[in-house]
């Protein structure tokens, strides 16, 4: 029996950015409207999610209130940022404190560089449903450009997301895909299966979350 492989994932962002709502939708089967009753995360909430048998995501949902954020970069720095496989930073696209948001993001990156320099970094520009539809692409591209510049020397991958459509699932599907250790073998097997049944496309759904590849 293959041994369990744990991957530490940090979910970070300012309070109210939507971190816990998206976690509840993806991993706890909430529907979007039910997330309104969720309270703010206090300090760090830990959860373990099993994927594809032996891959376990060790998810750290870090509360975004200022007192907690400052603490992460001081007394908890080593504990929070050591052995991280993935940092997911969530930005509220309509935040009125963008400069402060970027400051905290850069502090996260500095801590990641010191403690987990090989970690993958993802930025979710969230609550895009609040932006006028004809402005979404432009606003996201501008934010993406800023984030990629601020992230150097690390590389970040950006997604525009909302809890009200499929964008959230698409983003998390891509993130989890990067964590699967035998992904090339999995793709080879799926392609082989598609050829056998003469299918144009095969979708693989993860049973617990319905993330798709």
BAFI-3210 file (N, C-alpha, C; in Angstrom, 3 decimals, decimal comma, padded with zeros to 6 digits):
// residues 213
n [1|2|3|4|5|6|7|8|9|10|11|12|13|14|15|16|17|18|19|20|21|22|23|24|25|26|27|28|29|30|31|32|33|34|35|36|37|38|39|40|41|42|43|44|45|46|47|48|49|50|51|52|53|54|55|56|57|58|59|60|61|62|63|64|65|66|67|68|69|70|71|72|73|74|75|76|77|78|79|80|81|82|83|84|85|86|87|88|89|90|91|92|93|94|95|96|97|98|99|100|101|102|103|104|105|106|107|108|109|110|111|112|113|114|115|116|117|118|119|120|121|122|123|124|125|126|127|128|129|130|131|132|133|134|135|136|137|138|139|140|141|142|143|144|145|146|147|148|149|150|151|152|153|154|155|156|157|158|159|160|161|162|163|164|165|166|167|168|169|170|171|172|173|174|175|176|177|178|179|180|181|182|183|184|185|186|187|188|189|190|191|192|193|194|195|196|197|198|199|200|201|202|203|204|205|206|207|208|209|210|211|212|213]
n.u [000,849|000,662|002,522|001,197|001,138|001,782|000,913|001,620|-000,466|-000,861|-003,430|-004,056|-004,696|-006,275|-008,658|-012,022|-011,680|-012,590|-011,600|-012,335|-014,906|-014,505|-012,995|-014,894|-016,819|-015,396|-014,307|-016,112|-018,594|-020,414|-022,974|-022,965|-024,631|-024,926|-022,578|-022,670|-023,240|-020,950|-018,437|-015,648|-012,315|-010,430|-007,201|-005,387|-006,876|-006,855|-007,081|-007,485|-007,409|-008,120|-006,909|-007,281|-006,581|-003,768|-002,765|-002,619|-003,919|-002,710|-004,234|-003,883|-005,770|-005,486|-006,360|-007,304|-007,258|-005,665|-004,054|-003,529|-002,194|000,165|001,311|001,841|004,090|005,953|006,234|005,186|006,386|008,307|006,928|004,552|005,419|007,240|008,166|006,248|004,261|002,543|001,472|-001,470|-002,801|-005,352|-007,071|-009,368|-011,095|-012,343|-011,243|-010,539|-008,163|-005,804|-003,047|-002,175|-002,941|-001,174|001,214|001,095|001,013|003,556|005,094|004,426|005,598|008,319|008,716|008,165|010,239|012,409|011,837|010,544|011,572|011,035|008,348|005,183|003,371|000,202|-002,178|-005,368|-007,626|-010,304|-013,959|-014,916|-017,386|-018,480|-017,550|-018,196|-019,274|-018,128|-015,762|-014,190|-012,099|-010,098|-009,514|-008,658|-006,360|-004,698|-004,299|-003,094|-000,686|000,567|000,855|002,514|004,818|005,436|005,950|008,406|011,615|010,135|007,715|004,346|001,085|-001,919|-005,451|-008,759|-011,537|-014,743|-017,307|-019,679|-019,728|-018,177|-015,493|-014,069|-013,842|-012,362|-009,925|-009,020|-008,883|-006,727|-004,693|-004,590|-003,958|-001,293|-000,113|-000,264|001,595|002,127|001,305|001,842|001,770|-000,880|-002,160|-001,271|-002,528|-005,223|-005,380|-004,847|-007,076|-009,106|-008,515|-009,016|-011,793|-012,569|-013,044|-013,456|-012,743|-011,869|-013,029|-011,820|-013,084|-012,528|-013,475|-014,316|-014,441|-015,225|-013,532|-012,058|-010,356]
n.v [-001,194|002,203|004,870|007,593|010,876|014,006|017,381|020,657|023,423|026,839|029,121|032,333|035,867|039,109|039,835|039,090|038,692|036,387|033,825|031,674|031,133|030,136|027,879|026,401|025,902|024,370|022,226|021,468|021,163|023,297|025,473|028,472|030,563|029,825|030,440|032,901|032,890|032,201|032,793|034,999|033,764|032,652|033,158|030,392|027,894|024,434|021,862|018,600|017,131|014,448|013,262|011,359|008,885|008,569|011,150|013,865|016,938|019,310|021,745|025,078|027,506|030,771|033,247|036,620|039,056|042,079|041,885|039,158|038,746|040,253|038,790|036,353|036,964|037,463|036,139|033,623|032,948|030,951|028,558|028,841|029,267|027,302|024,386|024,581|023,739|025,003|028,337|030,071|033,058|035,276|037,903|040,500|041,830|044,281|045,642|048,384|048,926|048,461|048,934|048,190|045,512|044,548|044,984|043,118|040,801|040,850|040,570|037,963|036,642|037,178|035,722|033,167|032,851|032,696|030,426|028,391|028,108|026,762|026,657|026,779|029,540|031,003|033,395|034,525|036,543|037,688|037,596|038,515|038,725|041,063|043,039|045,046|043,340|043,900|045,029|043,218|041,571|043,456|044,662|042,430|041,665|043,887|043,747|041,253|041,711|043,531|041,890|039,801|041,236|042,209|039,828|038,795|037,499|035,163|033,166|033,765|032,409|033,550|033,793|034,702|034,816|033,682|032,916|032,382|031,219|028,963|029,559|029,419|026,666|025,915|027,230|026,069|023,419|023,510|024,212|022,031|020,033|020,617|019,573|016,855|013,953|011,912|012,847|012,837|010,131|009,643|011,269|010,006|007,511|008,293|009,356|007,048|005,525|007,113|006,767|004,021|003,849|005,436|008,178|011,741|013,325|013,035|013,378|013,714|013,428|014,454|012,628|013,549|016,341|017,130|018,460|018,930|017,462]
n.w [000,000|-000,928|000,662|002,613|001,302|002,406|001,808|002,480|002,505|002,358|002,987|002,492|003,127|003,404|006,036|005,289|002,597|001,435|001,843|003,643|002,792|000,180|000,786|002,200|000,247|-001,662|-000,146|001,858|000,839|000,825|-000,483|-002,471|-001,402|001,244|002,506|003,613|006,293|007,595|010,028|010,873|010,457|013,200|014,119|013,060|011,120|010,804|008,378|006,920|003,798|001,748|-001,349|-004,311|-003,162|-001,791|-001,475|000,625|001,461|003,595|004,891|005,749|006,908|007,248|009,456|008,623|010,009|011,119|013,464|013,627|011,199|011,520|013,554|012,289|010,796|012,682|015,643|014,902|012,560|011,580|012,115|010,611|007,933|007,214|005,331|003,273|000,530|-001,239|-001,586|-001,355|-002,091|-001,379|-002,868|-002,385|-004,957|-004,867|-002,775|-000,631|000,407|-001,071|-001,187|001,367|001,278|-000,683|000,646|002,784|001,269|000,068|002,369|003,049|000,874|001,335|003,688|002,731|000,850|002,588|004,142|002,658|-000,130|-002,519|-002,850|-004,551|-005,860|-005,806|-006,816|-006,102|-007,537|-006,226|-005,860|-008,289|-009,439|-008,527|-010,099|-012,969|-015,868|-018,395|-017,673|-016,383|-017,495|-018,166|-015,653|-014,203|-015,697|-015,306|-012,520|-012,359|-013,729|-011,973|-009,700|-010,595|-011,078|-008,491|-007,230|-007,947|-006,963|-007,156|-008,928|-009,760|-010,214|-011,487|-010,890|-011,828|-009,792|-008,470|-006,112|-007,232|-009,718|-012,141|-011,991|-009,589|-009,054|-011,287|-010,830|-008,375|-009,212|-010,994|-009,200|-007,371|-009,180|-009,721|-007,497|-007,539|-007,376|-009,299|-011,793|-014,558|-015,269|-014,687|-016,607|-018,938|-018,681|-018,771|-021,350|-022,818|-022,085|-023,215|-025,916|-026,224|-025,860|-027,868|-027,441|-027,537|-025,429|-021,979|-018,712|-015,448|-012,308|-008,994|-006,233|-003,617|-003,746|-006,261|-007,944|-011,137|-013,916]
ca.u [000,000|001,519|002,495|000,474|001,980|001,143|001,360|001,156|-001,009|-001,259|-004,483|-003,857|-005,332|-006,870|-009,982|-013,120|-011,357|-013,355|-010,828|-013,071|-016,049|-014,082|-012,609|-016,115|-017,468|-014,605|-013,974|-017,163|-019,850|-021,330|-023,347|-022,485|-025,442|-024,786|-021,326|-022,910|-023,329|-019,644|-017,755|-014,237|-011,382|-009,608|-005,844|-005,200|-007,692|-006,208|-007,926|-006,802|-008,277|-007,468|-007,151|-006,728|-006,030|-002,690|-002,349|-003,369|-003,652|-002,716|-004,650|-003,829|-006,571|-004,930|-007,219|-006,694|-007,273|-004,315|-003,278|-003,063|-001,229|001,441|001,836|002,380|005,403|006,846|006,446|004,796|006,938|008,878|005,877|003,593|005,966|008,177|007,683|005,050|004,273|001,769|000,853|-002,598|-003,118|-006,647|-007,294|-010,702|-010,879|-012,905|-010,639|-010,169|-006,837|-004,963|-001,640|-001,941|-003,033|000,079|002,267|001,009|001,388|005,013|005,621|004,275|006,604|009,627|008,759|008,229|011,596|013,320|011,508|010,087|011,854|010,545|006,879|004,465|002,563|-001,002|-002,962|-006,757|-008,289|-011,590|-015,206|-014,991|-018,794|-018,825|-017,037|-019,006|-018,808|-017,275|-014,513|-013,511|-010,850|-009,122|-009,118|-007,867|-005,041|-003,897|-003,918|-002,159|000,610|001,148|001,217|003,678|005,983|005,742|006,308|009,773|012,051|009,202|006,693|002,995|000,033|-003,099|-006,775|-009,921|-012,470|-015,987|-018,009|-020,982|-019,633|-017,236|-014,095|-013,437|-013,487|-011,282|-008,676|-008,588|-008,510|-005,361|-003,771|-004,449|-003,279|000,149|000,362|-000,359|002,972|002,238|000,331|002,134|001,245|-002,335|-002,551|-001,025|-003,588|-006,487|-005,296|-004,973|-008,475|-009,888|-008,276|-009,676|-013,248|-012,774|-013,645|-012,730|-012,296|-012,200|-012,947|-011,604|-013,591|-012,097|-014,731|-014,738|-014,607|-015,664|-012,558|-012,048|-009,192]
ca.v [000,000|003,381|005,709|008,855|012,019|015,234|018,626|021,803|024,505|028,034|029,945|033,605|037,050|039,971|039,469|039,462|038,492|035,254|032,578|030,595|030,799|029,251|026,600|025,678|025,457|023,318|021,077|021,099|021,043|024,426|026,210|029,846|031,436|029,413|030,932|034,193|032,728|031,851|033,854|035,223|032,755|033,098|032,632|029,440|026,680|023,350|020,769|017,623|016,670|013,357|013,226|010,277|007,807|008,779|012,551|014,589|018,368|019,846|023,108|026,056|028,698|031,755|034,414|037,784|040,288|042,651|041,366|037,817|038,852|040,703|037,678|035,335|037,375|037,648|034,989|032,347|032,936|029,652|027,541|029,036|029,289|026,207|023,177|024,906|023,340|025,973|029,514|030,641|034,361|035,720|039,349|041,019|042,733|045,597|046,157|049,801|049,015|047,663|049,100|047,345|044,127|044,225|044,945|041,825|039,775|040,852|040,004|036,508|036,172|037,215|034,586|031,960|032,771|032,293|029,145|027,384|028,778|026,004|026,642|027,385|030,671|031,292|034,545|034,516|037,853|037,093|038,380|039,169|038,967|042,425|043,945|045,052|042,262|044,380|045,530|042,160|041,141|044,540|044,816|041,259|041,699|044,911|043,220|040,153|042,300|044,066|040,794|039,099|042,110|042,244|038,491|038,427|036,488|034,036|033,250|033,502|032,139|034,301|033,392|035,532|033,847|034,072|031,737|032,275|030,546|027,834|030,004|028,962|025,256|025,840|027,651|025,053|022,225|023,731|024,211|020,657|019,304|020,840|018,861|015,406|013,513|011,038|013,424|012,438|008,775|009,774|011,798|008,948|006,508|008,870|009,427|005,662|005,157|007,837|006,117|002,712|003,999|006,342|009,414|012,979|013,941|012,328|014,218|012,999|014,170|014,013|012,198|014,305|017,776|017,320|019,150|018,211|017,643]
ca.w [000,000|-001,002|001,855|002,472|000,998|002,880|001,191|003,269|001,675|003,108|002,403|003,182|002,563|004,422|006,547|004,405|001,175|000,919|001,968|004,296|001,932|-000,916|001,386|002,572|-000,991|-002,302|000,699|002,815|000,088|000,976|-001,687|-002,328|-000,533|002,646|003,092|004,269|007,744|008,144|010,760|010,551|010,968|014,317|014,022|011,957|011,151|010,069|007,892|006,072|002,714|001,013|-002,787|-005,128|-002,344|-000,822|-001,402|001,653|001,581|004,951|004,557|006,834|006,607|008,185|009,659|007,989|010,785|011,161|014,599|013,257|010,104|012,080|014,345|011,376|010,304|013,829|016,534|014,284|011,197|011,198|012,173|009,512|006,572|006,958|004,637|002,484|-000,887|-002,020|-000,973|-002,097|-001,499|-001,903|-002,878|-002,696|-006,087|-004,560|-001,545|-000,614|001,028|-001,967|-000,822|002,543|000,798|-001,369|001,668|003,464|000,292|-000,055|003,614|002,884|-000,080|001,997|004,613|001,898|000,301|003,658|004,775|001,677|-001,407|-003,675|-002,842|-005,674|-005,395|-006,590|-006,364|-006,554|-007,532|-005,878|-005,882|-009,598|-009,776|-008,120|-011,129|-014,194|-016,737|-019,487|-017,101|-015,626|-018,128|-018,051|-014,252|-013,814|-016,347|-014,627|-011,213|-012,606|-014,084|-010,736|-008,801|-011,147|-010,869|-007,063|-006,753|-008,322|-007,937|-007,251|-009,971|-009,261|-011,191|-011,036|-011,362|-011,489|-009,219|-007,802|-005,582|-007,896|-011,018|-012,196|-011,952|-008,350|-009,240|-012,278|-010,187|-007,414|-009,976|-011,491|-008,059|-006,878|-010,259|-009,567|-006,315|-007,731|-007,658|-010,478|-012,717|-015,939|-015,430|-014,686|-017,915|-019,921|-018,530|-019,242|-022,813|-023,289|-021,889|-024,221|-027,208|-026,223|-026,011|-028,998|-026,913|-027,827|-024,179|-020,739|-017,521|-014,193|-011,155|-007,672|-005,623|-002,437|-003,997|-007,643|-008,775|-012,407|-014,789]
c.u [000,883|001,396|001,765|001,461|001,241|001,761|000,759|000,766|-001,421|-002,315|-004,484|-004,534|-005,988|-008,243|-011,071|-012,855|-012,077|-012,675|-011,673|-014,290|-015,630|-013,650|-013,843|-016,843|-016,720|-014,532|-015,077|-018,549|-020,885|-021,775|-023,107|-023,300|-025,299|-023,519|-021,524|-022,934|-021,994|-019,023|-016,311|-013,381|-010,522|-008,266|-005,741|-006,112|-007,033|-007,251|-007,094|-007,790|-007,524|-007,892|-006,560|-006,000|-005,002|-002,147|-003,237|-002,946|-003,784|-002,963|-004,646|-004,570|-006,221|-005,827|-006,528|-006,784|-005,837|-003,460|-002,721|-001,974|000,145|002,113|002,459|003,812|006,413|007,003|006,112|005,466|007,441|007,813|004,943|004,236|006,971|007,471|006,387|005,243|003,620|001,295|-000,256|-002,974|-004,357|-006,770|-008,758|-010,532|-011,381|-012,330|-010,266|-008,806|-005,834|-003,490|-001,280|-002,002|-001,716|001,243|002,272|001,410|002,908|005,685|005,527|005,361|007,996|009,785|008,854|009,644|012,590|013,098|011,124|010,305|011,347|009,019|006,323|003,514|001,408|-001,721|-004,364|-007,319|-009,775|-012,722|-015,364|-016,425|-019,232|-018,353|-017,942|-018,406|-017,854|-015,931|-013,640|-012,148|-009,753|-008,601|-008,263|-006,471|-004,131|-003,396|-002,894|-000,759|001,320|001,655|002,439|004,954|006,415|006,279|007,755|010,686|011,161|008,251|005,335|002,060|-001,248|-004,378|-007,796|-011,014|-013,699|-016,628|-019,294|-020,915|-018,523|-015,780|-013,359|-012,982|-012,345|-009,939|-008,153|-008,221|-007,078|-004,340|-003,523|-003,704|-001,761|000,737|000,383|001,009|003,119|001,346|000,585|001,594|-000,274|-002,830|-002,370|-002,140|-004,932|-006,519|-005,481|-006,426|-009,362|-009,735|-009,016|-011,172|-013,608|-013,493|-012,794|-012,106|-012,713|-012,030|-012,774|-012,076|-013,015|-013,346|-015,215|-015,105|-015,223|-014,764|-012,296|-010,744|-009,509]
c.v [001,241|004,230|007,016|009,987|013,297|016,449|019,796|022,947|025,657|028,794|031,257|034,749|037,843|039,465|039,961|039,231|037,291|033,905|031,426|030,184|029,839|027,893|025,754|025,147|024,270|022,061|020,645|021,091|022,118|024,887|027,684|030,657|031,083|029,948|032,257|034,076|032,350|033,043|033,991|034,114|033,359|032,377|031,660|028,237|025,629|022,349|019,871|017,078|015,626|013,370|011,958|009,234|008,239|010,202|013,280|016,054|018,761|021,349|023,990|027,309|029,746|032,985|035,693|039,086|040,767|042,073|039,982|037,895|039,257|039,573|036,594|035,668|037,559|036,328|033,644|032,094|031,554|028,567|027,626|028,734|028,172|025,044|023,405|024,441|024,406|027,109|029,992|031,941|034,919|037,234|039,639|042,074|044,144|046,202|047,632|050,016|048,196|047,745|048,219|045,864|043,687|044,127|043,593|040,683|039,694|040,307|038,481|035,952|036,147|036,020|033,257|031,778|032,272|030,849|028,028|027,919|028,049|025,959|027,286|028,444|030,912|032,489|034,447|035,920|037,546|038,118|039,139|039,420|040,377|043,469|043,878|044,090|042,744|044,923|044,424|041,783|042,185|044,655|043,634|041,313|042,733|044,399|042,088|040,680|042,831|042,942|040,029|039,920|042,104|040,908|038,109|038,456|035,242|034,247|032,991|033,258|032,756|033,752|034,447|034,589|034,506|032,804|031,468|031,636|029,500|028,247|029,514|027,510|025,105|026,176|026,576|023,743|022,341|023,653|022,788|019,794|019,421|020,025|017,345|014,865|012,706|011,528|013,002|011,040|008,797|010,260|010,750|007,908|007,022|008,962|008,042|005,197|005,826|007,193|004,785|002,849|004,973|007,621|010,617|013,563|013,073|013,298|013,337|013,886|013,584|013,798|013,115|015,748|018,099|018,274|018,282|018,465|017,040]
c.w [000,000|000,250|001,557|002,235|001,400|002,208|001,967|002,340|002,588|002,327|003,169|002,440|003,677|004,829|005,599|002,935|000,574|001,048|002,504|003,485|000,828|-000,374|001,695|001,341|-001,598|-001,445|001,663|002,177|000,417|-000,408|-001,403|-001,322|000,945|003,300|003,812|005,785|008,387|008,859|010,318|011,162|012,070|014,264|012,840|012,158|010,258|009,585|006,981|005,051|001,898|-000,454|-003,377|-004,288|-001,329|-000,773|-000,395|001,651|003,042|004,813|005,801|006,376|007,659|008,266|009,215|008,752|011,015|012,282|014,285|012,197|010,638|012,860|013,464|010,963|011,433|014,581|015,884|012,934|010,764|011,136|010,969|008,159|006,264|006,263|003,850|001,041|-001,756|-001,116|-001,897|-001,402|-002,191|-001,755|-003,183|-003,777|-005,800|-003,276|-001,685|000,030|000,222|-001,582|000,375|002,167|000,163|-000,383|002,377|002,525|000,163|001,207|003,591|001,971|000,543|002,938|003,860|001,341|001,344|004,105|003,803|000,265|-002,642|-003,756|-004,108|-005,123|-006,362|-005,969|-006,958|-006,408|-007,438|-005,871|-007,200|-010,044|-009,415|-009,131|-012,352|-015,214|-017,817|-018,992|-016,498|-016,204|-017,936|-016,620|-013,802|-014,418|-015,680|-013,280|-011,361|-012,909|-012,840|-009,835|-009,297|-010,933|-009,398|-006,546|-007,040|-007,103|-007,995|-008,420|-009,347|-010,444|-010,661|-011,666|-010,948|-011,011|-008,603|-007,257|-006,343|-009,271|-010,975|-012,018|-010,709|-008,475|-010,241|-011,640|-009,244|-008,108|-010,479|-010,359|-007,568|-007,898|-010,120|-008,416|-006,486|-008,156|-008,942|-011,614|-014,166|-016,224|-015,508|-016,046|-019,011|-019,886|-019,047|-020,764|-023,428|-023,199|-022,941|-025,595|-027,313|-026,499|-027,131|-028,563|-027,301|-026,561|-022,995|-019,577|-016,299|-013,047|-009,872|-006,828|-004,497|-002,762|-005,356|-008,421|-009,995|-013,136|-016,140]
res [x|x|x|x|x|x|x|x|x|x|x|x|x|x|x|x|x|x|x|x|x|x|x|x|x|x|x|x|x|x|x|x|x|x|x|x|x|x|x|x|x|x|x|x|x|x|x|x|x|x|x|x|x|x|x|x|x|x|x|x|x|x|x|x|x|x|x|x|x|x|x|x|x|x|x|x|x|x|x|x|x|x|x|x|x|x|x|x|x|x|x|x|x|x|x|x|x|x|x|x|x|x|x|x|x|x|x|x|x|x|x|x|x|x|x|x|x|x|x|x|x|x|x|x|x|x|x|x|x|x|x|x|x|x|x|x|x|x|x|x|x|x|x|x|x|x|x|x|x|x|x|x|x|x|x|x|x|x|x|x|x|x|x|x|x|x|x|x|x|x|x|x|x|x|x|x|x|x|x|x|x|x|x|x|x|x|x|x|x|x|x|x|x|x|x|x|x|x|x|x|x|x|x|x|x|x|x|x|x|x|x|x|x]
***
